[in-house]
Structure formats: C-alpha cells, structure tokens
Amino acid sequence: GFVRQEQEYEISKEIFDILWALTGNARIEKTRYEIVADDELKWEIDEFQISRIERLFLAEVELPNESVVPEIPFVIAEVIERDVTDEEAYKNKNLAVGADLK
C-alpha cells in the first residue's frame, strides 16, 4: 500500500548537533527534486548515490487522506518499478546502513 505513517519534529541546532554525532557511519545523502502533478499533489523524488556507478531514485507523495489515489506524473511514470512503501530496506534508516536492495 500507499500508506506509511511518518513523524516529523522540528529540533534546535544544538539538539541536531548532539544527534548527528551519534549517527557515526549510518548516514545518507540525497538530492531532492519536486514535481507537482496534474492533480496538484506534490511528489518528492529523492536521488541516492548507492555506489560510484549506481543510483537509486525513490518517489514519495503525501496524500491528503487515505481515499485519494495518486496520479503518477507522466515524467516519472515510465521509470517507476514498484511500490516499496512496505519494504523495510527502503526506509532511510536502513538505506543509511547499506540495506540489501532487491
């Protein structure tokens, strides 16, 4: 499915610096692109550099409610392989430690 619960919190720079120091080698870098689809939903496309030659792109859309079925923007529709919402390996915390992507 299309639904994954997320929690986001604003934190101070001081708290960020403390938490950042605890992440060690479990960090990811990504480039984010945004697309607004014809249905006015905003899609976020994250690009991760997995290795020197391999890149991973993940698309995410926040829905106003669970009954909304998103229309995939034509500019990315041809390259979307599958829905990874329920796949643990694709969560940021697992990407940061080199999860096995299938």
Biopython code that builds the backbone (N, CA, C, O; Angstrom):
import numpy as np
from Bio.PDB.StructureBuilder import StructureBuilder

atoms = [
    (1, "GLY", "N", (0.567, -1.151, 0.000)),
    (1, "GLY", "CA", (0.000, 0.000, 0.000)),
    (1, "GLY", "C", (0.653, 1.324, 0.000)),
    (1, "GLY", "O", (1.862, 1.486, 0.165)),
    (2, "PHE", "N", (-0.218, 2.267, -0.195)),
    (2, "PHE", "CA", (0.224, 3.647, -0.328)),
    (2, "PHE", "C", (0.461, 4.356, 0.998)),
    (2, "PHE", "O", (0.911, 5.502, 0.993)),
    (3, "VAL", "N", (0.176, 3.725, 2.131)),
    (3, "VAL", "CA", (0.204, 4.455, 3.394)),
    (3, "VAL", "C", (1.363, 4.019, 4.276)),
    (3, "VAL", "O", (1.530, 2.834, 4.565)),
    (4, "ARG", "N", (2.147, 4.979, 4.692)),
    (4, "ARG", "CA", (3.196, 4.758, 5.690)),
    (4, "ARG", "C", (3.125, 5.940, 6.651)),
    (4, "ARG", "O", (3.142, 7.098, 6.235)),
    (5, "GLN", "N", (3.047, 5.632, 7.922)),
    (5, "GLN", "CA", (2.984, 6.687, 8.930)),
    (5, "GLN", "C", (4.370, 7.287, 9.137)),
    (5, "GLN", "O", (5.362, 6.562, 9.218)),
    (6, "GLU", "N", (4.432, 8.586, 9.220)),
    (6, "GLU", "CA", (5.687, 9.291, 9.473)),
    (6, "GLU", "C", (5.476, 10.277, 10.601)),
    (6, "GLU", "O", (4.381, 10.804, 10.801)),
    (7, "GLN", "N", (6.546, 10.511, 11.331)),
    (7, "GLN", "CA", (6.518, 11.549, 12.349)),
    (7, "GLN", "C", (7.697, 12.472, 12.096)),
    (7, "GLN", "O", (8.832, 12.019, 11.948)),
    (8, "GLU", "N", (7.425, 13.747, 12.048)),
    (8, "GLU", "CA", (8.475, 14.736, 11.839)),
    (8, "GLU", "C", (8.440, 15.723, 12.993)),
    (8, "GLU", "O", (7.375, 16.138, 13.449)),
    (9, "TYR", "N", (9.627, 16.089, 13.452)),
    (9, "TYR", "CA", (9.740, 17.019, 14.565)),
    (9, "TYR", "C", (10.750, 18.099, 14.217)),
    (9, "TYR", "O", (11.783, 17.822, 13.607)),
    (10, "GLU", "N", (10.451, 19.314, 14.602)),
    (10, "GLU", "CA", (11.441, 20.387, 14.494)),
    (10, "GLU", "C", (12.323, 20.312, 15.722)),
    (10, "GLU", "O", (11.837, 20.157, 16.842)),
    (11, "ILE", "N", (13.632, 20.424, 15.503)),
    (11, "ILE", "CA", (14.572, 20.416, 16.621)),
    (11, "ILE", "C", (15.533, 21.587, 16.462)),
    (11, "ILE", "O", (15.698, 22.128, 15.369)),
    (12, "SER", "N", (16.151, 21.963, 17.550)),
    (12, "SER", "CA", (17.115, 23.064, 17.515)),
    (12, "SER", "C", (18.432, 22.588, 16.906)),
    (12, "SER", "O", (18.669, 21.386, 16.787)),
    (13, "LYS", "N", (19.276, 23.527, 16.525)),
    (13, "LYS", "CA", (20.596, 23.185, 16.002)),
    (13, "LYS", "C", (21.407, 22.446, 17.057)),
    (13, "LYS", "O", (22.166, 21.535, 16.728)),
    (14, "GLU", "N", (21.257, 22.823, 18.303)),
    (14, "GLU", "CA", (22.005, 22.166, 19.382)),
    (14, "GLU", "C", (21.627, 20.691, 19.490)),
    (14, "GLU", "O", (22.499, 19.831, 19.610)),
    (15, "ILE", "N", (20.333, 20.402, 19.448)),
    (15, "ILE", "CA", (19.876, 19.005, 19.510)),
    (15, "ILE", "C", (20.342, 18.258, 18.265)),
    (15, "ILE", "O", (20.779, 17.111, 18.358)),
    (16, "PHE", "N", (20.251, 18.905, 17.091)),
    (16, "PHE", "CA", (20.726, 18.276, 15.862)),
    (16, "PHE", "C", (22.193, 17.879, 15.987)),
    (16, "PHE", "O", (22.561, 16.753, 15.655)),
    (17, "ASP", "N", (23.025, 18.789, 16.461)),
    (17, "ASP", "CA", (24.459, 18.508, 16.584)),
    (17, "ASP", "C", (24.720, 17.319, 17.501)),
    (17, "ASP", "O", (25.600, 16.505, 17.220)),
    (18, "ILE", "N", (23.972, 17.210, 18.585)),
    (18, "ILE", "CA", (24.125, 16.075, 19.504)),
    (18, "ILE", "C", (23.726, 14.775, 18.809)),
    (18, "ILE", "O", (24.452, 13.783, 18.871)),
    (19, "LEU", "N", (22.572, 14.786, 18.148)),
    (19, "LEU", "CA", (22.091, 13.573, 17.478)),
    (19, "LEU", "C", (22.970, 13.196, 16.293)),
    (19, "LEU", "O", (23.225, 12.013, 16.067)),
    (20, "TRP", "N", (23.440, 14.186, 15.532)),
    (20, "TRP", "CA", (24.292, 13.927, 14.364)),
    (20, "TRP", "C", (25.561, 13.188, 14.773)),
    (20, "TRP", "O", (26.010, 12.277, 14.078)),
    (21, "ALA", "N", (26.130, 13.585, 15.896)),
    (21, "ALA", "CA", (27.356, 12.938, 16.377)),
    (21, "ALA", "C", (27.124, 11.460, 16.684)),
    (21, "ALA", "O", (28.062, 10.666, 16.625)),
    (22, "LEU", "N", (25.904, 11.085, 17.005)),
    (22, "LEU", "CA", (25.590, 9.690, 17.342)),
    (22, "LEU", "C", (25.367, 8.808, 16.115)),
    (22, "LEU", "O", (25.286, 7.587, 16.246)),
    (23, "THR", "N", (25.267, 9.402, 14.930)),
    (23, "THR", "CA", (24.948, 8.611, 13.740)),
    (23, "THR", "C", (26.140, 7.866, 13.165)),
    (23, "THR", "O", (25.956, 6.926, 12.392)),
    (24, "GLY", "N", (27.358, 8.260, 13.520)),
    (24, "GLY", "CA", (28.542, 7.544, 13.051)),
    (24, "GLY", "C", (28.569, 7.393, 11.552)),
    (24, "GLY", "O", (28.495, 8.378, 10.817)),
    (25, "ASN", "N", (28.675, 6.153, 11.095)),
    (25, "ASN", "CA", (28.713, 5.878, 9.654)),
    (25, "ASN", "C", (27.342, 5.578, 9.071)),
    (25, "ASN", "O", (27.242, 5.207, 7.902)),
    (26, "ALA", "N", (26.302, 5.727, 9.845)),
    (26, "ALA", "CA", (24.948, 5.432, 9.372)),
    (26, "ALA", "C", (24.290, 6.712, 8.857)),
    (26, "ALA", "O", (23.326, 7.213, 9.436)),
    (27, "ARG", "N", (24.834, 7.222, 7.762)),
    (27, "ARG", "CA", (24.328, 8.468, 7.190)),
    (27, "ARG", "C", (24.035, 8.283, 5.708)),
    (27, "ARG", "O", (24.656, 7.463, 5.031)),
    (28, "ILE", "N", (23.084, 9.056, 5.226)),
    (28, "ILE", "CA", (22.795, 9.050, 3.798)),
    (28, "ILE", "C", (22.806, 10.486, 3.293)),
    (28, "ILE", "O", (22.541, 11.433, 4.033)),
    (29, "GLU", "N", (23.114, 10.612, 2.034)),
    (29, "GLU", "CA", (22.991, 11.898, 1.358)),
    (29, "GLU", "C", (22.054, 11.692, 0.193)),
    (29, "GLU", "O", (22.098, 10.669, -0.491)),
    (30, "LYS", "N", (21.211, 12.674, -0.022)),
    (30, "LYS", "CA", (20.290, 12.570, -1.145)),
    (30, "LYS", "C", (20.061, 13.946, -1.736)),
    (30, "LYS", "O", (20.228, 14.971, -1.076)),
    (31, "THR", "N", (19.676, 13.936, -2.991)),
    (31, "THR", "CA", (19.257, 15.147, -3.673)),
    (31, "THR", "C", (17.760, 15.027, -3.870)),
    (31, "THR", "O", (17.276, 13.998, -4.342)),
    (32, "ARG", "N", (17.023, 16.067, -3.514)),
    (32, "ARG", "CA", (15.564, 16.015, -3.621)),
    (32, "ARG", "C", (15.088, 16.904, -4.762)),
    (32, "ARG", "O", (15.507, 18.052, -4.910)),
    (33, "TYR", "N", (14.194, 16.325, -5.566)),
    (33, "TYR", "CA", (13.524, 17.049, -6.641)),
    (33, "TYR", "C", (12.033, 17.048, -6.323)),
    (33, "TYR", "O", (11.539, 16.121, -5.681)),
    (34, "GLU", "N", (11.322, 18.062, -6.758)),
    (34, "GLU", "CA", (9.883, 18.126, -6.519)),
    (34, "GLU", "C", (9.143, 18.304, -7.831)),
    (34, "GLU", "O", (9.566, 19.049, -8.715)),
    (35, "ILE", "N", (8.021, 17.598, -7.932)),
    (35, "ILE", "CA", (7.155, 17.679, -9.104)),
    (35, "ILE", "C", (5.735, 17.877, -8.596)),
    (35, "ILE", "O", (5.300, 17.173, -7.684)),
    (36, "VAL", "N", (5.016, 18.818, -9.170)),
    (36, "VAL", "CA", (3.596, 18.964, -8.861)),
    (36, "VAL", "C", (2.835, 18.349, -10.030)),
    (36, "VAL", "O", (2.961, 18.788, -11.173)),
    (37, "ALA", "N", (2.044, 17.325, -9.722)),
    (37, "ALA", "CA", (1.316, 16.586, -10.756)),
    (37, "ALA", "C", (0.065, 17.354, -11.190)),
    (37, "ALA", "O", (-0.308, 18.363, -10.592)),
    (38, "ASP", "N", (-0.566, 16.847, -12.245)),
    (38, "ASP", "CA", (-1.787, 17.474, -12.751)),
    (38, "ASP", "C", (-2.891, 17.524, -11.701)),
    (38, "ASP", "O", (-3.738, 18.416, -11.734)),
    (39, "ASP", "N", (-2.888, 16.562, -10.761)),
    (39, "ASP", "CA", (-3.903, 16.542, -9.702)),
    (39, "ASP", "C", (-3.512, 17.415, -8.510)),
    (39, "ASP", "O", (-4.153, 17.365, -7.460)),
    (40, "GLU", "N", (-2.450, 18.220, -8.680)),
    (40, "GLU", "CA", (-1.956, 19.177, -7.679)),
    (40, "GLU", "C", (-1.237, 18.534, -6.499)),
    (40, "GLU", "O", (-0.873, 19.239, -5.558)),
    (41, "LEU", "N", (-1.020, 17.228, -6.515)),
    (41, "LEU", "CA", (-0.254, 16.583, -5.451)),
    (41, "LEU", "C", (1.231, 16.802, -5.700)),
    (41, "LEU", "O", (1.695, 16.746, -6.839)),
    (42, "LYS", "N", (1.973, 17.052, -4.625)),
    (42, "LYS", "CA", (3.415, 17.285, -4.742)),
    (42, "LYS", "C", (4.159, 15.968, -4.537)),
    (42, "LYS", "O", (4.011, 15.314, -3.505)),
    (43, "TRP", "N", (4.952, 15.592, -5.523)),
    (43, "TRP", "CA", (5.791, 14.397, -5.466)),
    (43, "TRP", "C", (7.210, 14.820, -5.130)),
    (43, "TRP", "O", (7.724, 15.791, -5.687)),
    (44, "GLU", "N", (7.840, 14.095, -4.223)),
    (44, "GLU", "CA", (9.243, 14.322, -3.888)),
    (44, "GLU", "C", (10.039, 13.141, -4.431)),
    (44, "GLU", "O", (9.764, 11.987, -4.102)),
    (45, "ILE", "N", (11.018, 13.440, -5.259)),
    (45, "ILE", "CA", (11.870, 12.419, -5.853)),
    (45, "ILE", "C", (13.237, 12.548, -5.202)),
    (45, "ILE", "O", (13.907, 13.569, -5.358)),
    (46, "ASP", "N", (13.655, 11.519, -4.475)),
    (46, "ASP", "CA", (14.956, 11.529, -3.806)),
    (46, "ASP", "C", (15.942, 10.679, -4.591)),
    (46, "ASP", "O", (15.646, 9.541, -4.954)),
    (47, "GLU", "N", (17.113, 11.240, -4.847)),
    (47, "GLU", "CA", (18.182, 10.538, -5.560)),
    (47, "GLU", "C", (19.297, 10.212, -4.568)),
    (47, "GLU", "O", (19.838, 11.101, -3.911)),
    (48, "PHE", "N", (19.628, 8.928, -4.471)),
    (48, "PHE", "CA", (20.694, 8.454, -3.595)),
    (48, "PHE", "C", (21.816, 7.895, -4.455)),
    (48, "PHE", "O", (21.551, 7.185, -5.425)),
    (49, "GLN", "N", (23.053, 8.197, -4.121)),
    (49, "GLN", "CA", (24.206, 7.613, -4.809)),
    (49, "GLN", "C", (24.578, 6.364, -4.018)),
    (49, "GLN", "O", (25.192, 6.463, -2.955)),
    (50, "ILE", "N", (24.211, 5.186, -4.530)),
    (50, "ILE", "CA", (24.420, 3.926, -3.824)),
    (50, "ILE", "C", (25.881, 3.481, -3.915)),
    (50, "ILE", "O", (26.452, 3.005, -2.934)),
    (51, "SER", "N", (26.467, 3.634, -5.067)),
    (51, "SER", "CA", (27.884, 3.312, -5.274)),
    (51, "SER", "C", (28.419, 4.322, -6.283)),
    (51, "SER", "O", (27.714, 5.253, -6.673)),
    (52, "ARG", "N", (29.663, 4.134, -6.703)),
    (52, "ARG", "CA", (30.226, 5.074, -7.678)),
    (52, "ARG", "C", (29.420, 5.118, -8.967)),
    (52, "ARG", "O", (29.372, 6.152, -9.633)),
    (53, "ILE", "N", (28.783, 4.000, -9.328)),
    (53, "ILE", "CA", (28.066, 3.958, -10.604)),
    (53, "ILE", "C", (26.564, 3.718, -10.463)),
    (53, "ILE", "O", (25.825, 3.865, -11.436)),
    (54, "GLU", "N", (26.110, 3.355, -9.285)),
    (54, "GLU", "CA", (24.697, 3.010, -9.117)),
    (54, "GLU", "C", (23.952, 4.086, -8.331)),
    (54, "GLU", "O", (24.407, 4.547, -7.284)),
    (55, "ARG", "N", (22.791, 4.473, -8.871)),
    (55, "ARG", "CA", (21.946, 5.452, -8.193)),
    (55, "ARG", "C", (20.576, 4.838, -7.931)),
    (55, "ARG", "O", (20.122, 3.959, -8.663)),
    (56, "LEU", "N", (19.933, 5.313, -6.884)),
    (56, "LEU", "CA", (18.585, 4.879, -6.531)),
    (56, "LEU", "C", (17.703, 6.116, -6.478)),
    (56, "LEU", "O", (18.079, 7.132, -5.895)),
    (57, "PHE", "N", (16.537, 6.026, -7.085)),
    (57, "PHE", "CA", (15.559, 7.103, -7.017)),
    (57, "PHE", "C", (14.322, 6.574, -6.310)),
    (57, "PHE", "O", (13.815, 5.507, -6.656)),
    (58, "LEU", "N", (13.838, 7.310, -5.327)),
    (58, "LEU", "CA", (12.599, 6.972, -4.636)),
    (58, "LEU", "C", (11.628, 8.132, -4.791)),
    (58, "LEU", "O", (11.996, 9.292, -4.602)),
    (59, "ALA", "N", (10.390, 7.811, -5.135)),
    (59, "ALA", "CA", (9.349, 8.826, -5.284)),
    (59, "ALA", "C", (8.367, 8.699, -4.127)),
    (59, "ALA", "O", (7.982, 7.598, -3.733)),
    (60, "GLU", "N", (7.975, 9.841, -3.600)),
    (60, "GLU", "CA", (7.035, 9.857, -2.475)),
    (60, "GLU", "C", (6.020, 10.959, -2.705)),
    (60, "GLU", "O", (6.352, 12.045, -3.179)),
    (61, "VAL", "N", (4.786, 10.662, -2.362)),
    (61, "VAL", "CA", (3.732, 11.668, -2.455)),
    (61, "VAL", "C", (2.948, 11.629, -1.146)),
    (61, "VAL", "O", (2.611, 10.557, -0.644)),
    (62, "GLU", "N", (2.663, 12.809, -0.604)),
    (62, "GLU", "CA", (1.854, 12.874, 0.611)),
    (62, "GLU", "C", (0.411, 13.111, 0.202)),
    (62, "GLU", "O", (0.094, 14.075, -0.494)),
    (63, "LEU", "N", (-0.456, 12.211, 0.647)),
    (63, "LEU", "CA", (-1.860, 12.270, 0.271)),
    (63, "LEU", "C", (-2.670, 12.999, 1.335)),
    (63, "LEU", "O", (-2.384, 12.866, 2.525)),
    (64, "PRO", "N", (-3.679, 13.769, 0.926)),
    (64, "PRO", "CA", (-4.499, 14.481, 1.905)),
    (64, "PRO", "C", (-5.308, 13.537, 2.795)),
    (64, "PRO", "O", (-5.616, 13.870, 3.940)),
    (65, "ASN", "N", (-5.651, 12.361, 2.268)),
    (65, "ASN", "CA", (-6.325, 11.327, 3.058)),
    (65, "ASN", "C", (-6.162, 9.986, 2.349)),
    (65, "ASN", "O", (-5.723, 9.936, 1.200)),
    (66, "GLU", "N", (-6.517, 8.898, 3.038)),
    (66, "GLU", "CA", (-6.271, 7.556, 2.506)),
    (66, "GLU", "C", (-7.140, 7.194, 1.311)),
    (66, "GLU", "O", (-6.840, 6.227, 0.611)),
    (67, "SER", "N", (-8.199, 7.937, 1.061)),
    (67, "SER", "CA", (-9.074, 7.602, -0.064)),
    (67, "SER", "C", (-8.554, 8.145, -1.395)),
    (67, "SER", "O", (-9.059, 7.771, -2.454)),
    (68, "VAL", "N", (-7.560, 9.014, -1.350)),
    (68, "VAL", "CA", (-7.011, 9.605, -2.575)),
    (68, "VAL", "C", (-6.055, 8.616, -3.241)),
    (68, "VAL", "O", (-5.136, 8.100, -2.605)),
    (69, "VAL", "N", (-6.283, 8.363, -4.512)),
    (69, "VAL", "CA", (-5.376, 7.526, -5.301)),
    (69, "VAL", "C", (-4.567, 8.469, -6.185)),
    (69, "VAL", "O", (-5.128, 9.146, -7.047)),
    (70, "PRO", "N", (-3.246, 8.518, -5.976)),
    (70, "PRO", "CA", (-2.439, 9.493, -6.720)),
    (70, "PRO", "C", (-2.305, 9.138, -8.196)),
    (70, "PRO", "O", (-2.268, 7.967, -8.576)),
    (71, "GLU", "N", (-2.234, 10.175, -9.009)),
    (71, "GLU", "CA", (-1.958, 10.009, -10.435)),
    (71, "GLU", "C", (-0.458, 10.208, -10.611)),
    (71, "GLU", "O", (0.064, 11.289, -10.337)),
    (72, "ILE", "N", (0.229, 9.178, -11.066)),
    (72, "ILE", "CA", (1.681, 9.265, -11.214)),
    (72, "ILE", "C", (2.010, 10.228, -12.357)),
    (72, "ILE", "O", (1.516, 10.054, -13.472)),
    (73, "PRO", "N", (2.833, 11.236, -12.092)),
    (73, "PRO", "CA", (3.191, 12.196, -13.145)),
    (73, "PRO", "C", (3.837, 11.494, -14.345)),
    (73, "PRO", "O", (4.655, 10.590, -14.175)),
    (74, "PHE", "N", (3.469, 11.910, -15.540)),
    (74, "PHE", "CA", (3.963, 11.250, -16.748)),
    (74, "PHE", "C", (5.481, 11.276, -16.848)),
    (74, "PHE", "O", (6.073, 10.376, -17.444)),
    (75, "VAL", "N", (6.125, 12.296, -16.272)),
    (75, "VAL", "CA", (7.583, 12.407, -16.390)),
    (75, "VAL", "C", (8.328, 11.327, -15.611)),
    (75, "VAL", "O", (9.513, 11.102, -15.853)),
    (76, "ILE", "N", (7.650, 10.656, -14.677)),
    (76, "ILE", "CA", (8.302, 9.568, -13.932)),
    (76, "ILE", "C", (7.591, 8.228, -14.097)),
    (76, "ILE", "O", (8.112, 7.199, -13.667)),
    (77, "ALA", "N", (6.417, 8.225, -14.708)),
    (77, "ALA", "CA", (5.605, 7.008, -14.794)),
    (77, "ALA", "C", (6.338, 5.842, -15.456)),
    (77, "ALA", "O", (6.201, 4.700, -15.016)),
    (78, "GLU", "N", (7.106, 6.112, -16.494)),
    (78, "GLU", "CA", (7.775, 5.036, -17.232)),
    (78, "GLU", "C", (8.912, 4.389, -16.462)),
    (78, "GLU", "O", (9.303, 3.264, -16.776)),
    (79, "VAL", "N", (9.449, 5.068, -15.468)),
    (79, "VAL", "CA", (10.611, 4.520, -14.763)),
    (79, "VAL", "C", (10.281, 3.970, -13.377)),
    (79, "VAL", "O", (11.156, 3.422, -12.706)),
    (80, "ILE", "N", (9.043, 4.110, -12.947)),
    (80, "ILE", "CA", (8.666, 3.552, -11.645)),
    (80, "ILE", "C", (8.552, 2.045, -11.780)),
    (80, "ILE", "O", (7.827, 1.539, -12.636)),
    (81, "GLU", "N", (9.279, 1.330, -10.923)),
    (81, "GLU", "CA", (9.281, -0.127, -10.980)),
    (81, "GLU", "C", (8.215, -0.754, -10.097)),
    (81, "GLU", "O", (7.506, -1.666, -10.523)),
    (82, "ARG", "N", (8.099, -0.259, -8.853)),
    (82, "ARG", "CA", (7.138, -0.870, -7.937)),
    (82, "ARG", "C", (6.954, 0.018, -6.711)),
    (82, "ARG", "O", (7.723, 0.950, -6.476)),
    (83, "ASP", "N", (5.926, -0.292, -5.943)),
    (83, "ASP", "CA", (5.638, 0.396, -4.683)),
    (83, "ASP", "C", (6.471, -0.262, -3.588)),
    (83, "ASP", "O", (6.345, -1.463, -3.349)),
    (84, "VAL", "N", (7.324, 0.519, -2.920)),
    (84, "VAL", "CA", (8.180, -0.023, -1.854)),
    (84, "VAL", "C", (7.761, 0.492, -0.476)),
    (84, "VAL", "O", (8.535, 0.424, 0.478)),
    (85, "THR", "N", (6.545, 1.000, -0.378)),
    (85, "THR", "CA", (6.057, 1.555, 0.886)),
    (85, "THR", "C", (6.255, 0.601, 2.052)),
    (85, "THR", "O", (6.680, 1.022, 3.128)),
    (86, "ASP", "N", (5.955, -0.673, 1.855)),
    (86, "ASP", "CA", (6.010, -1.653, 2.945)),
    (86, "ASP", "C", (7.334, -2.406, 3.024)),
    (86, "ASP", "O", (7.460, -3.337, 3.819)),
    (87, "GLU", "N", (8.317, -2.025, 2.223)),
    (87, "GLU", "CA", (9.602, -2.727, 2.235)),
    (87, "GLU", "C", (10.571, -2.014, 3.174)),
    (87, "GLU", "O", (10.977, -0.879, 2.922)),
    (88, "GLU", "N", (10.933, -2.693, 4.255)),
    (88, "GLU", "CA", (11.792, -2.120, 5.294)),
    (88, "GLU", "C", (13.129, -1.614, 4.743)),
    (88, "GLU", "O", (13.645, -0.604, 5.222)),
    (89, "ALA", "N", (13.690, -2.293, 3.757)),
    (89, "ALA", "CA", (15.013, -1.931, 3.228)),
    (89, "ALA", "C", (15.052, -0.508, 2.687)),
    (89, "ALA", "O", (16.117, 0.108, 2.645)),
    (90, "TYR", "N", (13.906, 0.021, 2.274)),
    (90, "TYR", "CA", (13.875, 1.338, 1.636)),
    (90, "TYR", "C", (13.600, 2.484, 2.603)),
    (90, "TYR", "O", (13.446, 3.626, 2.170)),
    (91, "LYS", "N", (13.537, 2.206, 3.889)),
    (91, "LYS", "CA", (13.428, 3.283, 4.876)),
    (91, "LYS", "C", (14.795, 3.939, 5.012)),
    (91, "LYS", "O", (15.820, 3.265, 4.911)),
    (92, "ASN", "N", (14.818, 5.245, 5.240)),
    (92, "ASN", "CA", (16.085, 5.979, 5.331)),
    (92, "ASN", "C", (17.052, 5.352, 6.321)),
    (92, "ASN", "O", (18.247, 5.259, 6.041)),
    (93, "LYS", "N", (16.557, 4.922, 7.470)),
    (93, "LYS", "CA", (17.453, 4.354, 8.490)),
    (93, "LYS", "C", (18.139, 3.091, 7.978)),
    (93, "LYS", "O", (19.275, 2.816, 8.365)),
    (94, "ASN", "N", (17.485, 2.325, 7.126)),
    (94, "ASN", "CA", (18.087, 1.109, 6.582)),
    (94, "ASN", "C", (18.972, 1.405, 5.377)),
    (94, "ASN", "O", (19.988, 0.739, 5.181)),
    (95, "LEU", "N", (18.604, 2.387, 4.575)),
    (95, "LEU", "CA", (19.477, 2.809, 3.476)),
    (95, "LEU", "C", (20.804, 3.319, 4.024)),
    (95, "LEU", "O", (21.851, 3.125, 3.407)),
    (96, "ALA", "N", (20.758, 3.969, 5.178)),
    (96, "ALA", "CA", (21.962, 4.551, 5.775)),
    (96, "ALA", "C", (22.980, 3.503, 6.198)),
    (96, "ALA", "O", (24.175, 3.793, 6.267)),
    (97, "VAL", "N", (22.524, 2.295, 6.480)),
    (97, "VAL", "CA", (23.455, 1.244, 6.915)),
    (97, "VAL", "C", (23.691, 0.210, 5.815)),
    (97, "VAL", "O", (24.207, -0.876, 6.080)),
    (98, "GLY", "N", (23.312, 0.549, 4.581)),
    (98, "GLY", "CA", (23.606, -0.323, 3.449)),
    (98, "GLY", "C", (22.695, -1.521, 3.325)),
    (98, "GLY", "O", (23.169, -2.632, 3.088)),
    (99, "ALA", "N", (21.395, -1.324, 3.479)),
    (99, "ALA", "CA", (20.432, -2.417, 3.359)),
    (99, "ALA", "C", (20.553, -3.093, 2.000)),
    (99, "ALA", "O", (20.923, -2.463, 1.009)),
    (100, "ASP", "N", (20.238, -4.378, 1.969)),
    (100, "ASP", "CA", (20.259, -5.155, 0.731)),
    (100, "ASP", "C", (19.011, -4.819, -0.073)),
    (100, "ASP", "O", (17.905, -5.196, 0.316)),
    (101, "LEU", "N", (19.172, -4.119, -1.183)),
    (101, "LEU", "CA", (18.049, -3.701, -2.010)),
    (101, "LEU", "C", (17.798, -4.721, -3.098)),
    (101, "LEU", "O", (18.714, -5.128, -3.813)),
    (102, "LYS", "N", (16.558, -5.125, -3.215)),
    (102, "LYS", "CA", (16.199, -6.127, -4.234)),
    (102, "LYS", "C", (15.195, -5.562, -5.189)),
    (102, "LYS", "O", (14.769, -6.251, -6.116)),
]
sb = StructureBuilder()
sb.init_structure("model")
sb.init_model(0)
sb.init_chain("A")
sb.init_seg("    ")
for serial, (resi, resn, name, xyz) in enumerate(atoms, 1):
    if name == "N":
        sb.init_residue(resn, " ", resi, " ")
    sb.init_atom(name, np.array(xyz, "f"), 0.0, 1.0, " ", f" {name:<3s}", serial, name[0])
structure = sb.get_structure()
